[in-house]
Amino acid sequence: MDEQVGYASPGNDKSAALRVMARRCFTETFSHLYEPEPFARFLDEVYGDSGSMSKDLLDPGMEWLVAEMRGEIIGYAKLRPLAAPAPNPRNGSLELQQIYVLREWHGRGIAERLMLWALDRARTLGAPEIYLTVFDHNERAKRFYARHGFTEVGRCTFQLGDRIDDDRVWRKTL
């Protein structure tokens, strides 16, 4: 793990930088799958100034951990009350909605640290289970989740523009 990386909950002063980082990460990972116009609209709806990510940062029900290097956000994890279409979830289950790390920081322990935080935080909050959704063809992410004890328990879809992708619902019992 890189000793110089700092981890903290983001304050309102980090909103713009966090949205820029998340937009970049999502673009680098998924832009090749979608038509440019609907992809740009989606990015604005989620990562724009008044997008859903800005609202999530203000939501006290969301838990965040940001990874920074020399003041630059390089990754984050977002934990929330369960919203994914989980089959028969137990009361109080949570969802790891996002865990993003910029590509140049892959393989340096950043995602590992973010995941350990999410699991520890979920346990601290008394969650019996933690869920996440993952794009079916994101093999790197699925290997990472499997290493942490998550297993596939269901399916859902993700729509961007006219394209509908298969996602998988994964669960870990805490």
C-alpha positions in Angstrom: 0.0 0.0 0.0 1.3 3.5 -0.9 2.2 5.2 2.4 1.8 8.7 1.0 -1.9 8.2 0.1 -4.2 10.0 2.5 -7.8 8.8 3.3 -10.6 11.0 4.7 -14.3 11.7 4.4 -14.8 14.5 1.8 -16.0 17.8 2.9 -18.1 20.2 0.7 -14.9 21.7 -0.4 -14.0 18.5 -2.2 -17.3 18.2 -4.2 -16.0 19.6 -7.5 -12.7 17.7 -7.4 -14.5 14.5 -6.5 -17.0 14.9 -9.4 -14.1 15.6 -11.8 -12.3 12.5 -10.7 -15.4 10.2 -10.8 -16.3 11.6 -14.3 -12.8 10.8 -15.5 -12.8 7.3 -14.0 -16.2 6.4 -15.5 -15.2 7.9 -18.9 -11.9 5.9 -19.0 -13.7 2.7 -18.1 -16.9 2.8 -20.0 -16.9 5.5 -22.8 -16.0 3.0 -25.5 -19.3 1.2 -24.9 -21.7 4.0 -25.6 -22.7 6.6 -28.2 -21.0 10.0 -27.5 -24.2 12.1 -27.1 -26.1 10.0 -24.6 -22.8 9.3 -22.7 -22.2 13.1 -22.4 -25.7 13.6 -21.1 -25.3 10.9 -18.6 -22.0 12.4 -17.4 -23.7 15.7 -16.9 -26.7 14.2 -15.1 -24.4 12.3 -12.6 -21.2 14.4 -12.4 -22.4 17.9 -13.3 -22.6 20.8 -10.8 -26.2 19.9 -9.9 -26.0 16.2 -10.7 -26.8 13.2 -8.6 -23.3 13.0 -7.1 -23.5 16.5 -5.8 -26.8 15.6 -4.1 -25.3 12.4 -2.7 -22.4 14.3 -1.1 -25.0 16.3 0.9 -27.0 13.3 1.9 -26.3 12.3 5.5 -27.3 8.7 4.8 -24.3 8.3 2.5 -20.9 7.4 3.8 -17.8 8.3 1.8 -14.0 7.7 1.9 -11.7 9.5 -0.5 -8.1 8.6 -1.3 -5.8 11.5 -2.1 -2.3 12.0 -3.2 -0.7 15.4 -2.8 -4.2 17.0 -2.7 -5.4 15.2 -5.8 -8.4 12.8 -5.4 -7.4 9.4 -6.9 -10.2 7.2 -5.6 -13.2 6.9 -3.4 -15.8 4.5 -2.0 -19.4 5.3 -1.4 -21.6 3.4 1.0 -25.3 3.9 1.2 -28.6 2.3 2.4 -29.5 -0.5 0.0 -31.1 0.6 -3.2 -29.9 -2.2 -5.5 -32.5 -4.8 -6.5 -31.2 -7.4 -4.0 -33.1 -10.7 -3.7 -34.4 -11.1 -0.1 -32.1 -8.7 1.7 -31.9 -8.7 5.4 -33.1 -5.5 7.3 -30.3 -3.0 7.6 -28.3 -4.2 4.7 -26.1 -1.6 3.0 -24.8 -1.1 -0.6 -21.3 -0.3 -1.7 -22.6 1.8 -4.5 -19.2 2.8 -6.0 -15.6 2.1 -5.5 -13.6 4.0 -8.1 -9.8 4.3 -8.5 -8.1 6.1 -11.3 -6.4 3.7 -13.7 -2.9 4.9 -13.1 -3.4 4.0 -9.4 -4.6 0.4 -10.0 -2.5 -2.3 -8.3 -1.2 0.0 -5.5 -3.6 -1.1 -2.7 -5.9 1.9 -3.0 -9.0 -0.1 -3.9 -8.1 -2.6 -1.2 -8.0 0.1 1.5 -11.3 1.6 0.3 -12.9 -1.9 0.4 -11.7 -2.6 3.9 -13.1 0.7 5.0 -16.5 0.0 3.4 -16.7 -3.5 5.0 -15.5 -2.2 8.4 -17.9 0.8 8.3 -20.8 -1.5 7.3 -20.1 -3.7 10.3 -19.8 -0.7 12.6 -23.3 0.5 11.4 -24.7 -3.0 12.2 -25.3 -4.1 8.6 -25.9 -7.9 8.3 -25.0 -7.8 4.6 -23.4 -5.6 2.0 -24.4 -5.5 -1.6 -23.0 -4.1 -4.8 -23.8 -4.1 -8.5 -21.2 -4.7 -11.2 -21.2 -4.6 -15.0 -21.2 -8.2 -16.1 -18.2 -7.8 -18.4 -16.0 -6.0 -15.8 -13.9 -9.0 -15.1 -11.3 -7.1 -13.1 -13.9 -5.8 -10.7 -15.6 -9.2 -10.3 -12.2 -10.8 -9.4 -11.6 -8.1 -6.8 -15.1 -8.5 -5.3 -14.8 -12.3 -5.2 -11.4 -12.0 -3.4 -13.3 -10.0 -0.7 -16.0 -12.7 -0.3 -18.7 -11.3 -2.4 -20.8 -13.7 -4.5 -23.3 -13.2 -7.3 -26.9 -13.4 -6.1 -28.9 -11.7 -8.8 -29.2 -9.7 -12.0 -30.3 -6.2 -12.9 -29.8 -3.8 -15.9 -28.2 -0.5 -16.4 -29.4 1.8 -19.2 -27.5 4.6 -20.8 -29.1 6.0 -23.9 -30.6 3.2 -25.9 -28.1 0.6 -24.6 -29.2 -1.7 -21.8 -26.4 -3.6 -20.1 -26.5 -6.6 -17.9 -25.3 -6.0 -14.4 -24.9 -8.5 -11.6 -25.9 -8.1 -7.9 -23.3 -9.4 -5.5 -23.6 -9.9 -1.7 -21.3 -10.4 1.2 -22.6 -11.5 4.6 -20.9 -9.6 7.4 
